[in-house]
Amino acid sequence: MNPIAEELNGIIQDGNPQVYDMLSSVGKNLFFPKGILSQSAEAKGKAHKFNATIGMATEKGDTMFLPSVMAMLNDISPAEALTYAPSFGIMPLREAWKEEMVRKNPSLAGKDISLPVTCNAITHCLSVVSDMWVDPGDVIILPDKMWGNYNLIFGVRKGAVIKNYTFFDPEGGFNMKAFKSLVEKEAEERDKIIVLLNFPNNPTGYTISSQEADGIADILQNIAKGGTHVVAFTDDAYFGLFYEETAATESIFTRLMDRDPNLLAVKLDGATKENFVWGLRVGFVTYGCPVSGESRPFYDALERKTAGAVRGSISNASHLSQELVLKSLQSKEYLSEKEEKFEIMKGRALEVKAVLSDPKYAKAWDVYPFNSGYFMCLKLKTVDAEALRVHLLDQYGVGLIALGKTDLRVAFSCLEKGDTRELFDTVLKGVEDLTSS
């Protein structure tokens, strides 16, 4: 094992030995290398005459660039747009995102959490934390209504075993009984369980209530107190897009991060969906758990291992993307701009609810609960979802996503409010076509 990794492991063990035990074999061996990076950083501060350390080109003391590239960028310098960012992410953005996290989750104020580490959006965040915390054969607990890419990230790439529980209770809302049953069953059979909580949920657009969030946290706390290591990933990709009072408006991370030393909360979020900058690919990994003594060395060690995983996969996320997100966060218009777009999204979601309340649709489908995010799902009663998807595409030019035999996902995020009724009437027509034939 590299001596730097051993040093980081010792710091983590001092702060919370249970968290050290949760690390995967890769996680235990991860470190942030010194070598070229640290030598370049040292030279940046001291090499006042010549600095020939890093693989970038300069010209007359500034970053070399093609004018055709910089002509497309306003108010951003070549150094901000074109240079490598640190594997941790640029510090002003990491600090600004943490402040933004606390603004959106007021109960985090005054609590010790790590500084976010920047990744190439939440998909890369998931890959990075899978390196850190997931070994082949580990169990990851997910609902049956889940984003399909989790299987590629955890199941295919890491060899983890995905166990599903039924997401919705037959009476409506989160199926606490099914969740509790599966978590307790897996905790009896192994030393560590990994739970992934995704709210607003993709594909259903459902966010748990505050009462349901408390119930989930209580269940995981009890498992942790019973001696099983619990790693809780909170995928907050669509955070903040809550359209009804039923939805809890703080991340479940806030309820998990200080419950028990045997419970580690790992928050995965980003500007991607929240700030409507999908292609900029800026996401963050943040840790929270009880720590013995001073928390900063402990979290610094986790950040260094996480940055090592970034360094060992993509080196660093785009500097230009990070600067764009940072400058947006710092803009005086930022909050008003977000509110404007939120109201558009809320209007679309509520219009979908209003249209689907029409009883004429009842014979064709049920509507899964939704109150947030980008999506909602229909549960078809009489036709196969894939057959209907293909028919709607071929006959009517309507594109939707089929999930299994019964579920059809509608992204109202890209549906104009005024087109809502026409869309669902067309889906109904497609169902009638297939049933009559």
N, C-alpha and C positions, 0 to 999 in steps of 0.2 A: 504494500500500500504506500502511496506517495506520502511523504512526511507532512505535506500541507493538509492532505485529507485527514491524517491522524490527528493533527492539531485541531482542525475544525470539529472532528468527532469528539475530542475531549471537551471542547467548549460546550457542545450540545449536550453531552452527558452531564456536565456540571449544572446546566440550566434546567434540563428535564430529561432524565435518563429514559423515560418511557418513549419520548419522541425519537431518541436515538435508536431504540429497538424497532420503531416503525419504519425506519429507512430501509429501502431495498438494498440489495447487494451493490447495485450501481450507485445508489445514493450514498452509501457509506464510503464508496471509493471516489466520489466526485469531489472536485476542488476547483478553485479558480487559479489557473496557472500564473506563475510569476513570469519568468522567461522574457519573451519579446515584449509582451504587453506592459509588464511592470517596468522594464528597462526604458520603453518608449515614454511611459508616464513620467518616470524620473528625469529623462532627458528633456521633456517638454518644460519642466520647471527650471532646469539648470543649464541646458545647452544654449547659451546666449550667442555663441559664435556660429556653429554649424550643428544641425540636427539631422542626421542621416539614419534614422532608426526605423521608420514605419513605411509600409508599402503604399504610400500615396505620393502623388507628384505635386510639386509646388513650382511657382513661377514668380520671381521678384518678391519672395517672402510670403506670398499668399497661395491659397489653393488654386491649382491649375484647373481650368474648365474650358469647355467648348461654349462659345457665345450663343450658339443655336440652342443649347440647353438652358442657359441662364436667362435668355430672352423670354422664356415662358414663365419665369418666376418673378413675382413682385414682392418687394420688401423682405426678401430672404437672401442672405449672403451665400456665396459659394461654400464657405466653411460650415454654415448651418445646413445646407442642402446636400452637399456631395461627400463630406468626410465620413469616416467610420464613426458610429456611436459606440460608447462603451457597451460591453455585453450585459451590464446591469440595466442599461437605458440611460438617457441623459438625466443628470441629477435634478435640474429644475422641473422636468416633467414628472419624475418620480415623486418629488415633494408636492407638486401641484395636484397630482392624482390622489395622493393620500389626503390632502386637505379637502378635495372634492368628495372623496369617500366618506369623510366625517360629516361634511355638509349634508350629504344624502342619507347618512345613517347617524343621526345625532347621538344615539346611545354609545357610539364609539368614542365620544369626546372624553379625553383624559385617560383612555385605556391604552395599554401597551400592545402594539402590533408591529409587524415588520414594515420596512419601507418597501413599497411595491417594486418588483423586478419586471422590467419591460420585455415582452415577448412579441413574436410576430402574430398578434391577434390570439383569440382564445383557443383556437384549434392548436396552435403551437404551445400555448400555456398548458393545455391538457397533455400534450406529448412530453413537455418538460417535467411536469409533476408525475407523469407515469414513470419516467426515468428515475425520479427521486424516490418514489414511494411504492412502486408496484413491481413485484417479482412474479415470474411465471407460476401459475397455480393459485395466486391470490384471488380471493373472491371480491367482486365488485357488485354492490347491490344497486339496482336501477329499477325504475318502474317499467311496465310493459309499454307505456307510451313514452318513447325515448327517441332522441336524435340518433340516426343510424350510424353516424361516424364514430360514436363511442365504441362500437364493436371493432372497427378498424384500429382505433388508437389503442384500446386496452386488450381486446381479445386477440386480434390478428398480430399486432406488432409486439405486444408484451406477453402474450400467452396467459393472460388472466382469465378467470372463469366468471362470466356475467350471470348473475341470478336475478330474476325479475319477480316483482310483486305486482298485483293488480292495482293500477294507479287510482282509479276512481271507485269510491264506495257506491254500492247499489243505490243507496239513499241520496247520493250526491256528495260532492266534495272529495277531499283526500282520503284514501282508504287507510286510515291509521291502524286498523286491526291487521290488515294484510302486511303492512310495513313492519309492524311490531313483531308479528309472527316470524317473518323471514329473518329479520335482524337477530332475534333471539335464537333461532335455530342455527344460524351460521356462527354466532358467537359461542355456542356450546361446542362447536366442532373444531374451532381454530383459535389461534392466539391473536390474530389481527383480522379485522374486517375493514373494507373500504366502502363508504357510502357516497354516492354522487347525487346531489340535490340540485335540480335545475328549475328555477322559478324566475320569471315566467317560463312555463314548460314549453319546449318545442317537442312535439308538434301541436299540442292542444291549446296553448295560450292560457293555461290555468295557473294562477298564483294562489298559494295557500293563504288562509286567514291567519291573523295573529294567534288565535287560539290553536290552530293546527300547527303553526310554527313552534309554539311552546310545547305541544305534545310530542313533536318529533325530537326536539331538544331534550326533553325529559327521558325519552326512550334511549337515546344515544348516551346520555349521561349515566343512566342506570347500567347500561352495558359496560361502559368504561369503568364504573365503580366496581363492577363484578370482576374486573381483571383483564378484560379483552381490550387490546389496543384498537382504537377507533380513529381512522383517518376519514374526515368528512370533506369532500370536495364540493364547493358551492359554485356551480356554473351560473353566473349572473349576467349572461350575455345580453338579455333584454331588460336589464334592471331599469326601474324608473317608469316604465311604460305601463302604469297601473290605472285602469279606467273605472274601477268601481270600488266602493268603500269596503267591500268584502276582502280585498287583497291586502295582505301585509305590506307595508310600504318600506320596511327595512329588510335588508338581506338576512337570511337565516344565519349567516356567518356571525352576526352580532349576538345571537343567542347561544352560539356554540363555542366561541373563542376563549371563554374564561370559565367553562363549566367544571373541568376535571383535568388533572395532569395527564390522564390517559386518553384524552380526546383532543386531537389536533384538527383545527379548522383551517382549510386552505381556500382562500377566495380567488376565484378566477373571473375577471371582468375586463372591460375595455371600452374604448371609444367606438368600436366597430358598429354595433347596432344602436347603442344609446345616443351617439352623436352623429349617426347617419354618415359614417365615413368608412364604408365596408372595405373598399380596396386599399385603404391606408394601412390596414393590418397592424393595429396597435392594441395590445392587450397586456394584462398585468397579473402577476402572482403575488399574493399577500398571505402571511401566516399569522395565526393567533392561537395562543394556548397559555396556561399558567406556567410561569417561569420562576425558579428559585433564584433569589438574588437579583443582580442587575440584568435587565432583559436585553440591553443593546448588544453585548457580545454574543448572546445566544442567537438573536435574530440576524446579526451580521454574519454569523457562521452559516445559517440557513440561506441567506441571500447569496453568499459566496458559492455555496454548492449549486444553487439554482442558476446563478450566472455561469457557472462552469458547464451546466447542462446546455445553456444557450450557446456558450462559446463552442462547445463540442458538436453542435448541430447546425446552426446557421451563422455563428460568430456574433452577429448583433442584428437587431431590428433596424429598419430604415431610419436614418437620421432625419431625412426630409419629412417623413411621415410623423415622427415624434415632434419635430419643430412645428409642423402645421397644427397638430393637436394641442400643443402647449400654447401657441399664440391664440388659438380659439378659446381655450380655457381662460386666458388672461384678458380677452376682449370684454369691453364694457357691455357689449350687446349679447354676450354668451347666454345668459339666463333667459332673456326675453326671446332670443331666437329658439332656444330649446322649448320654451313654453308654447310658442307659435306652432312648432311642428308637433308637439305633444297633442295639442287641441285638434289638429287635423287627424292624427291617428285615433284619438279617442272618438271623434265624430264618426269615423269609419267603423270602429268596433261596435258602437252603440247602434249604428244604422243596420249592421248585420244582425244584431239581436232583434231589432224592431221588425225587420223583414222576416226573419225566421220564426217569429211568433205567429205568423199566418198559419192557421190550421190546415191549409191545403197541402202543406209539406209533410204532415204527420204520417201519412201512409207510406212515404218514401224513405224517411230517415228520422233518427233522433239526433239531437245536438249535444255534444259533450260540453260540460261547463267550461266557459272561458271568461276571463275578466282582464286580460293584459296581453302584452307582447305583440307579435306580428301575425299570429295564426289562430285559426279555430278548426275544429274537425267535425265532420258529419259521420254518423254511424248508419250505414245503409242497411235497409231492412230486406230488400227484395232482389238486389242485383250484386254482382261481384264488382269490387272497387276498381280493379285493374281493367276489367271489361268496360266499365263506365268511363274510366279515364280515357281509354283509347277511342271510344265512340265519341265522346265530347270533343276530343282533339280533331278527329278525322271529319266529323259531320258538322261541327259548329265552330271550330277554331278556338275552343276554350281549353286552357291548360290548367290542370290541377294535379295534385300528388296523391297517388294511391298508396296506402299503408296497410298491408295485409289484405284479408278478404273483404273486410267491411268498412274500413276507415278511409275517408277522403279529406285531405288537408287543403284548406283555402287560406291563402296568404292575403288577408285584407289590407296588409301594409302596402300592396301595390294595386289596390282596387279603389278607383274613385268612388266617393260616397254615392254619387248619382247613378252609378252603374250596378249597385248592389242587387236590386230586385231583378234586373235583367239577367244577371249572372245566375242567381238561384232558380229563376224560372227556366233558364236554359238547362241547368242540371236536372231539374224535375222533368223537363221534356226528354232528356237523355234517358232517365230512368224509365219513363213511360215507353220510349222506343224499344228498349231492351225487354221490358216485361211483355209488351204486346207481340213481339216477334218470337 
